[in-house]
Amino acid sequence: MPTRLAPDLERKLRGLHQQRTDAICAAWTFPGQARCSRFGLTGRQPELWSIGWALLERPLLQRPAPKEAGAPGDCPAFDPATRRCRASGDRPFGCRTHFCDEAQPWGKNPRSDILAQAREPAALAESADGNVRLLPIRAWAQLSD
C-alpha cells in the first residue's frame, strides 16, 4: 500500500515542484533519450526524501510497468516501450533535478539554485515524518516491494 501524504503537504510539495523546481530547470533541454533513467548505464540515480517517494509511488502503482522489462538498474518509473517516465507529472524533486550527461544548457547552470531550493522539500519531509534521510530511488522501490 502506498504511503499517503496529508493533502495540504501534497499540495505544498506539488506547488513547489511546479512553480519553483521546474522554473529553475526550464533553461535546460533534454534529448528525450531517457538515458537519465538508465541507472545501470550511467551509474547515477536520483536520491529522494520519503515524501518524494510517496508522491511517486501511487502513480507507479496506478500505471504498472509493462511486461517488457527494461535493463537491470533502470529507474522503476522507466517505461522501456515508450522510453519515457510513467509518472512524469508526479516526479519528485530528486527526479526533476537529476540531470543526465546529454542535458543541454540554455542558461546558467542551476546547481546553486537547486541546492538552495532543496532546503524546502527537506523541511517538508522533516515536518511530515521527521525523516530527512535521502535514499536512491531504487532503494525506495525495494523497500516498497
JOJOVEN-V908982 format. One record per pair of residues at least 6 apart in sequence whose ideal C-beta (glycine too) atoms are under 8 Angstrom apart, sorted by the first residue. I is the first residue (numbers start at 1). GAP is how many residues later the second one is. D is the distance in Angstrom with one decimal. If there is no record, write none. Layout:
# JOJOVEN-V908982
<<I,GAP,D> <I,GAP,D>>
This chain:
# JOJOVEN-V908982
<<2,52,6.8> <2,55,4.2> <2,56,4.6> <2,59,5.8> <2,142,7.7> <3,47,7.1> <3,50,7.0> <3,51,3.9> <3,54,6.3> <4,50,7.1> <5,8,7.1> <5,46,6.2> <5,49,5.1> <5,50,6.7> <5,123,7.0> <6,122,7.2> <9,42,6.9> <9,115,6.3> <9,118,7.6> <9,119,5.6> <10,45,7.0> <12,112,6.2> <13,38,6.1> <13,42,6.1> <13,79,7.8> <13,108,6.8> <13,111,5.9> <14,41,7.6> <16,77,7.6> <16,101,7.9> <16,104,5.7> <16,105,6.5> <16,108,7.6> <17,74,7.5> <17,75,7.3> <17,76,6.5> <17,79,6.1> <20,97,5.9> <20,100,7.5> <21,72,5.9> <21,75,4.9> <21,76,6.6> <21,93,7.9> <21,96,6.5> <22,74,6.7> <24,73,7.8> <24,86,4.7> <24,89,4.7> <24,90,6.1> <24,93,6.5> <25,71,6.3> <25,72,6.6> <25,85,6.0> <25,89,7.8> <27,78,6.7> <27,79,4.8> <27,80,2.9> <27,81,7.2> <27,83,7.2> <28,71,7.1> <28,75,5.1> <28,76,6.6> <28,77,5.6> <28,78,6.6> <28,79,7.3> <28,82,7.3> <29,74,7.3> <29,75,4.9> <29,77,6.3> <30,6,7.4> <30,70,7.0> <30,72,6.7> <30,73,5.5> <30,74,7.6> <31,71,4.8> <31,73,7.6> <32,51,7.5> <33,50,7.0> <33,69,6.4> <34,44,6.4> <34,49,4.4> <34,50,6.6> <34,51,7.8> <35,6,6.8> <35,7,6.5> <35,65,4.9> <35,66,7.1> <35,67,5.8> <36,6,7.0> <36,62,5.8> <36,63,7.1> <36,64,3.4> <36,66,7.9> <36,67,7.8> <37,37,6.1> <37,38,4.0> <37,40,7.2> <37,41,4.0> <37,48,6.7> <38,32,7.9> <38,33,6.5> <38,35,7.2> <38,36,5.8> <38,37,7.7> <38,40,7.4> <39,6,4.3> <39,34,4.6> <39,35,6.5> <39,36,6.2> <39,99,6.7> <40,31,5.4> <40,32,5.3> <40,33,2.5> <40,34,6.5> <41,30,7.3> <41,32,7.4> <42,58,6.8> <42,59,7.4> <44,54,7.6> <45,30,7.0> <45,53,7.5> <45,91,4.8> <45,92,5.4> <45,93,6.0> <46,48,3.7> <46,49,5.1> <46,51,7.4> <46,52,3.8> <46,90,7.4> <46,91,5.4> <47,47,5.2> <47,87,4.0> <47,88,6.3> <47,89,5.6> <47,90,7.4> <48,8,7.4> <48,44,5.3> <48,45,7.6> <48,46,4.3> <48,47,7.5> <48,86,6.7> <48,87,6.4> <48,88,7.8> <48,89,5.6> <48,92,5.9> <49,43,7.6> <49,44,7.6> <49,45,7.6> <49,72,6.1> <49,73,6.6> <49,75,7.9> <49,76,3.8> <49,82,7.2> <49,83,6.7> <49,84,7.4> <49,85,6.1> <50,75,5.9> <50,78,7.2> <50,79,5.7> <50,81,5.1> <50,83,7.5> <50,90,8.0> <51,41,7.5> <51,70,6.9> <51,73,5.9> <51,74,4.8> <51,77,5.3> <51,78,7.6> <52,40,2.9> <52,41,5.8> <52,42,5.5> <52,43,7.7> <52,69,6.9> <52,73,7.7> <53,39,7.1> <53,82,7.8> <53,84,7.5> <53,87,4.0> <53,91,7.6> <55,35,5.7> <55,37,5.0> <56,21,6.6> <56,31,5.5> <56,34,5.7> <56,35,6.7> <56,36,5.5> <56,39,7.3> <56,81,7.9> <57,83,7.7> <57,87,6.2> <58,32,7.6> <59,27,7.1> <59,28,4.0> <59,30,7.9> <59,31,4.5> <60,16,6.4> <60,17,5.9> <60,26,6.3> <60,27,5.6> <63,23,4.7> <63,24,6.9> <65,11,7.6> <65,14,7.1> <65,21,7.1> <66,13,6.1> <66,14,7.0> <66,15,5.2> <68,12,5.6> <68,13,5.7> <69,11,7.1> <70,8,5.4> <70,9,8.0> <70,10,4.0> <71,9,7.8> <73,65,7.5> <74,6,7.1> <75,10,7.4> <75,62,6.3> <75,63,7.6> <76,61,6.6> <76,62,6.6> <76,65,4.1> <77,8,4.9> <77,9,5.0> <77,10,4.9> <77,14,7.7> <77,18,7.6> <77,60,7.9> <78,6,8.0> <78,7,6.7> <78,8,7.4> <79,6,7.3> <79,7,5.0> <85,6,6.5> <85,10,7.6> <92,29,7.6> <93,24,7.9> <93,25,7.0> <93,28,4.6> <94,40,7.5> <94,43,6.9> <95,42,7.2> <97,13,7.9> <97,17,4.9> <122,10,5.2> <125,6,6.1> <125,7,5.5> <126,6,5.0> <135,8,7.8>>
